[in-house]
Amino acid sequence: MIFVRRATLDDIEAIVAAYTAAWRAGFQYMFSAAVFEVDGFDAARRTECTDGVFRDGTDTFVGELDGRVVGYVVARADGHDSVIDDIWVHPSSWGRGIAAALIARAEDDMRNRGGRLLSAWVPEDSPTGRRFFDKLGWRPSGELDQLDLYGANDNRLVEYLRELESVDLTRGIPRPTRSLERTQARPPSL
């Protein structure tokens, strides 16, 4: 079962493990094998991860699968604009709905803070990442930025946007009407 909750300091080891494993698996097509063999590679990933997870002004949520933290998302509000700074899921849990649950939680959190537009930067050379955001209804804005990692590699980021529709809680939550029920009769039971 998937459960998403606000991250605590007790989650840091699981967050770092998810980040490092996902970074290796997700970027293996973008960088040469030598990048992953550099002394200090894992230590550098740990520092990047811990520096970004609990920064002032950010909200971090973890996704649990069967009681084990397997991914996280970091989002921050900036007025009516909000940003997904990071989303990482351990490769052993890819395809299980964790990332979609994390994004949904970040969208709800940013919407509740008054956000109207949410953005995320996705590597241009990541068909999986781009398909993921497309599937969730996000759209490329047309903006590109340079991913400046390991100098010689020319990798760009594509900005994806999601409009956050506002919810009027004074009107209550809409309920389905009878017209939304199944129109075909059920087959008789034997």
Helices and strands as residue ranges (DSSP letters): E 2-6, G 9-11, H 12-27, H 33-37, H 41-53, E 58-65, E 68-78, E 81-89, G 91-93, H 98-112, E 117-123, H 127-135, E 139-147, E 155-163, G 169-171, G 178-180
